[in-house]
Amino acid sequence: MKNLILALVGSLSMINAYSQDLSDAIRYSSGETEGTARFKSMSGAFGALGGDLSAVSINPAGSAIFNFSHGAMTVSNQGTSNDVFYGSNTQRLKNSSFDMNQIGAAFVFNNKDTESLWDKFAVSLFYEQLQNYDNQFFAAGTTQNSIGSYFTDYANGLKLSEILALPGENISQAYSGIGSEFGSDHQQAFLGYESFILEPADDSDDENTAYTSNIAEGDFYQEYSHVSTGYNGKFSANIGFQYDKNIYFGINLNSHFINYERSTYFYEDNTNTGSTINQVNFDNTLSTTGEGFSLQLGSIVKVSNFLRLGLTYDSPTWLRLREETTQYLYTLEDATNLEAEVDPAVFNVFPEYNLRTPGKITGSAAFIIGTTGLISVDYSRKDYSSTKFRSNTGVDFSQQNSRIGNSLKVANTLRIGGELRHKEFSYRGGYKMEQSPYEDTKAYGDLKGFSLGLGYSFGDSRLDLAYENSKRKMDHTFFNAGNLDAARINSTNSNVSLTFSMSL
């Protein structure tokens, strides 16, 4: 069909930002500690336990639980299986990725003053992955809704003169110029017009604002391919204190890094009577990079030798994000074999914007059964409706923020983990349930999962292995305009992690 070599023939700052939506807000707000194998094998229920780098990540007081300086490195393999239901058909696609998802160390400093109530403090430095964006899925089926609606939704209400190439302009120049002067919405209408999908009500009137689609109603065979890569990671500096033997508290200062890339390909074919467009190929790519800051405050109290309680506050994360996009559109009329290739070969460079993700409160309890084992429970609350887009360049995000407030809600997470020890071996298991952040839980369901693990102690070092499995059902909308059917995805994530840790 094409061999597109991306050429930077235009770099533009758009009046209107790329259409950030709810999926963007959730993508950058839902990262969770990937963590050590011991942490993952107990489903992350470590808020009142400490003594593990991942425990420090979710409760900063956990570093002061260490008796000795400690270092750890974790590698993992993440597998994703997506069953996609679309147009009465089901497609399955699997992928996997291998990462070093955590590395760090905690350094313990004991107070030599035996009369002081301050027993020790610990300093920790670590990097970890909060989310792996490597994913792909494929949908294919026959529906009664066409991609033509995407372009008419954008075009209707726009003047014909605002979506036309000026005399002497080529496709790249016109696409870039329209984006610079009017914004991304006008670019979508320009693509639809140049590919002959759009039909103006009066093509002789530059003031025309009404458009129809040259794709007639009927049945449409469609394919959609989605491939994403990248990560959401953070580097943390921690300090924790132990006071009067039974009280621990600490703080984490976190620097966040985001790199997300997505490529989508949409294909549509029809033989409907009256259609002057019978085939459409529409490609889109998105690249997002950014950085941000957050902090965490935490405490752990040893109520008794049997019971520990923990409390953690995670601040919002303040992110600065930048986006680039490319687009390509091809159409074909079967009867005349007339092709239209709209290939701007332009990187759209959008103004930097800010995203404030929601904060979180976590309460924890751990029941210590001597040297035999333990049971731990974490319960957290996160208000996704408080997520906010902001801009320092005059971009108006009021519509997106209003949708967030109306569509997202408070989501609670429950994690339960247990560990049984026998000589040098440790046997672990866990369960977690994360509520959907959406008011419409049918469109984006709860996440439920379990975990298993095994550990072996060599004395001053330890090797831990974990397996984690989680599932979620969700609807995926191909585009943020038009009336195309949503694909129903049953997603299963599995993760195998291996951690080597040692006293320093």
N, C-alpha and C positions, 0 to 999 in steps of 0.2 A: 504493500500500500504506500509506504513512504520510508524514507531514510532521513530522518531529521537530524541535522547537525546544529546544535544550539549555537547561535552567533549573537553576540551582544551588539546588535545594531541600534538598540535604544535602551537607555536606562532612565527611568522616570520616577518621580515622586508623585504619587497619586493624590488627588483632592480627597477622594474617599478611600478608606482603607479596604483591603481585601475583606470579603464578607466573613468576618469572625462570627462564629455561631456557638450554640450550646456544646457541640462536640469538641470545639477548641477549649472551651472553659473546663470541661470534664477532663480532657486529655492531660492538661497541665496541672490539674488540681488533685488528681487521684493517685499520685505516686505513693507507694508504701515501701518501707525498708525491705530490701531483698534479703540481706543479712547472712549470717553464718549458718552452717548446716544444723547446728544445735538449735538455733533460733527458729529456723524454718521447720524443723521436724516437730516442734511444739506449736506450730501455727502462729508464731510471733507473740505468744502470751508471756512476755518477759518484763512487763512494766514494774513489777515489785521484786524481781529477782536480782538484777544486776549481774556483775561478774562475767559479762560477755560483751563484745564490741557492739553487737546489735542491740543488746539491752541498753547500752549507753546511748545509742541512736534514738531510741524511743523514750528513754527516761535518763536525763543527764546525771542523775544521782547514782546511776548504776556503776559508774567508774570507781566510786569510793568503796564499793563492795570488794574490789580486787584486793587480795592480800599481798600479791607480788606484781611487779611489772609484767605486762602481758602483750604478746603480739599474735596476729592471726591473718591468714590469707584464705580467701574463699573463691573457688571456681565453680561454675554451674553451667548446665545445659538446659535451655528452655525449649520446650516443644509446644506447638500450638496446632490444634486440629479444628478446622471450621467446617461445619455442615451448613450449607447455605440453601435456603428454600426460596425459589423465585419462579414465578410463572408456572406453577405446578411441577417444577423440576427441582431436583436436589443435586448439589455439587459438593464434593468433599475435597479439601486441600489441606495438606500438612506442611509445616516447615519447622525448622529448629535452628538455634543459634547457641554458640559457646562464648562465655565471657568470664573474665575475672571481675566479679561483681562487688568485691569488698577487700580492702587491705588497710591495716592500721595497727596502732599500738597504744597501750595505756601505761603510763609511768607513775608508780606509787611512791609517795614520799611520807615516811612515818615521822611523827613528832617525837623527838627524843626527850622532850620535857614531860616526865611521867605525871606531873601535877596538873598539866593542862587538860581541859576538857576536849580540846581539838586533837583528835587521835591521829588523823592523817589527811592528806589531800592527794588527788590524782589528776594528772593531765593526760588527755587523750587526743590523738590526731588520727583521722581516718577518712578514707574515701569510700563511697558506696554508691551503688546504682539503685535508684528509686523505682525506675520503670524501664523496661525494655520495649521499644516500639517496633521491633522486628515482627512483621505480621503480613500475611497475604491471604486473599480469598478470591473466589471466582463464582459469579452468578450467571446463569443462562436460562432463558425461558421465553414464553410467549405471553404478552399482556395486551391490553387494549389502550394503553397510554403511551404517547410518543415523546421523544426528546424535543420535538418541536415546541412543546409547551414551555420548556425552559427558556427558549429564546423569545417567545411571545410575551412571557411574564416580564422579562427585562425590557423589551422594546416598547410595549404599550405605555403611552404617556410621554415618550421621548420624541422630540422633533426629528423628522427625517434628516434635516440639515446637520444634526448633531451626531449622526451615525454614518455619515457618508465620507468617503475619501475626497479630499480637495483636489482640484485639477492639478495633474502632474505628480500626485503622490502615489507611491507604491503601497503595497499592503503593510509592510513594516512601518513605514512613515505614518500612514494613516492610523494604524492601531496604536502606535506610541503617542501620537499627537492627541488622539481622542482620549486616551487614558490620562494624559497630562492635564488636559483642559477640563474634562468632564468626569472622569473616574471609571472605575471597573465596571459598573452597570452598563454604561454606554459601550464599553468594549464588547460585552457579551452580545448586545444588540447589533453591533458592527459585524461580528462574526456571523450571526444569523442572516444578516442582510447580504453580505458578500458571498455566502454559500448558497443563496437562493432559497433558504428555508423560510425566510420572512417575506411576506407579500404586503406592501403598504396599501392602505385603502385608496390612497391617491398618490401615485409615485411622481406626479408632476408638481406636487405642492410641498415645498420645503417645510411648511408648518404642520404637515401631516403627523398625527400622533397615534394612529390606529393601525394595527398590523394583524394579519392572520398567518397561519402556517400553510405552506405548500405541501405538507404531508397530510394526506387525507385520513379520516377516521377508519378504523378497522383493527386488524390484528398486527402485532409487531413482534418479530423475533429479536431479542436483545441479549447482549453479553456485556458483562462488566467485570473488569479485573482491577484489583486493588493490591498494591504492594507498598509497604511502609518499612522504614528502617530508622534507627536512631536510639537515643537514650535520654533519660532524665536522671542526672546524677548530682551528688552533693559532696563537698569537702567540709568536714566539721572539725572545729577546735573546741575541746571540752575541758572543763575543770569541775571536779567534784570534791566534796568535803564530808568527812565523818565527824560527828559531834557527839560526845558523851556516849560512845559505843553503839547506840541504837538509832541514831538519827543521821540520815544522809541527804544531802541536797547538792544540786549542780546546775550548770548552765551550758548550753551548746550554742555556738555561733556558726551558722551554716551558710556556705557559699554554694549557690545552685548553678548548674549548667544544663542547657537544653539544646539538643540537636535532633530535629525531626524532618524526615524527607518522605514524601508520598508521591506516588505516580499512579494515575488511574487511566484506564482505557475503556471507552464505551463504544459499542457497535450496535447499530439498529438496521433491520432490513424489513421491507414490506412490499407487498404486491397489491396494495389497495387501489381500487378504482378511483381515479381522480388525483392520485399522488403524482406530482412532478418531481418529487424527491423520493427515491426508493432505498437509498442506502446512506447511512451517516456513520462517520468515525470521528470521535471527539476525545482528544487526549489532553490531560491536565497534569501538571506537576506543581508541587508546593515544597518549598524549603523554608524551615523555621529555625532560627538560632536565637539564643538568648541567655541571660544570666540573671541572678537574683540573690536575695538575702532573706534569711529567716532566723529566728532564735527559739530556743526551748528552755523552759524552766521545769525542774522536777525535784521530787522528794520521795524518800523511802523511809518508813519507820518500822523498826523491828518491835512489834507489839509484844511478842514473846518468842521463844525458840521455835514455836510452831507456826506463828503467823507474822507475815510481813504485809504492809499496805503501801501502795504507791499512788502518786498523783502527778500528772504531767500536763503542762500547758504548751501547746505548739502555736506559735504566732502565725498570722497569715504569712505567705511567701509573696514578696514583692518582686515581680519579674519585669524585665525589659526584653521585649521580643521584636525580632525583625523577620520580614517575610519576602520571599521572591517567588514568582510564579511564571510558568510558560504555558502556552495553549496552542493547539493545532486542531483544525477542523477540515474534514473532507466529506463531500457529498457526491452522489451519482444518481442520474436519471436513467433508468434502464432502457426506455424506449428510444432515446436518441444517443445513449452512451455519453451524455454530457457530464463532464466532471467539473467540480469546483474544489480547488485546494486553497485553503486560507491558512497560510503558514507564516505568521508574523516573524518568527525566529527572534523574539524579543524577550528579554528578562524584565518583568515588571518588578521594580524595586519599590516597596511600600514604606511609608513613614514608620519609624519605630513607635511602638505603643507599649503601654504598661498593662499588666494583669495582676490583680491582687487575688490570690487564691484563699480559700477559707482557713481559719485557724481550727484547732482541735483541742478537746479536753479528753484525757484518758484517766480512768480510775482502775486500779489494779489490786489484786490480792493474791498472795502465794501462801500455800500451806506446806510447810517443810516437815517431812516425816523422817526425822533423824537423818541418818546416813543412807536410808533405804531408798528415798525418792522424794518427789514433790508433785503438787498439783497447782497450776497457776491459771488465773483468769484475768483478762483485760476487757474493759468495756469503754468504748470511745464514742464521742459525739462530734459531728462535723456538719456545719450548716452551709451547704453548697449554694444556697440562694444569696449568700453574702458575697459571692464572687463578682468582681467588678473589672470591666475594661476601662482604661483611661488613656488619655493622649495629651502630650504637651505641644502638639502641632495643629490643634484645631479640629481634629477629627471628632465627629459626634458619635458616641457609642450609646446614646440614651436608649435607642431601640433595642440593641442587644442586651443592655443591662436590665431593661424592663422584661424582656423575655426570660432572662435568667431568674429574676425575682418571681415570675409567675410559673415557671416550669420546673425549677429545682427546689429541693427541700432539705431538711435535716436528715442525715443518714447516720445510723448507728452501726457500730461494728462490735461483734462479740468474738473473742478468741479464747480457747481453752486448750491447755497443754499439760502433759504429764510426763514424768520421767521416773524410771525404775532402775536402780543401780544394783549390780551384782559383781563383786570383785572389781576387775578393771573394765567391765562392760557397762554401758548405759543403754537402756531401751526406751524409746520415746514415741509419742503420738500426739496428735492434736486435731482440732476442728475449728473452723472459722466461718462466720457468716457476716457479709457486708451488705447492708441494705442499699437499694438503688437510690441514687441521688435525684432521680426524676420523680415528679408527681405521678406521671403515667408509668407505672411499673411494668405494664405489659410491653411497652416499647423498649424498656431497658430494665432487665430484671435484677434480682438480688444475686450476689455471688456467694456460692457455698463451696467449701473445700475441706479436705482432710490432709493429714501429713503423717509420715512415719520416719523413724530415724534410728540410727545405731551409732554409738560412740565407743572408742577404746582409749584408755589412758595408758601412756607409757611412763607416767611419773611426772616429769616436768613438761611433757608435751602430750598432745592429744590429737586424734584423728576422728572426725565426725562425718557421717554420711546421712543425707536426708532426701526423701522423696515427697513432693507436694503435688496435689491435684486439685484443680478448682474448675467450676463450670459457671457459665452465665449465658442467658438468652437475651438477644437484643434485636431491634430493627435497625437496619442501616439504610439511610436515605442517600442515594447516589449524588444528588445535587441539591443546593439550597434554594432552588426555584423550580417551577414546573410541577406537574402532577404524576410523575413516574411512581410506580409502585415501589415500596420499600422491600428490601431483601431481609428475610428472617434468618438470623445467624445463631446457631448453637455452638458456642465456643468452649473448647476444653483446653486448659493450660496445664502442662505438667512440667515439673522442674526437678532436676537431680543436682544436688549441691555437695561439694566436698570441701571441708575446712581443715587446715592444719594450723594448730595454735600451740604456743609454748610460753613458758615463763621466761622472762628476760633478766 
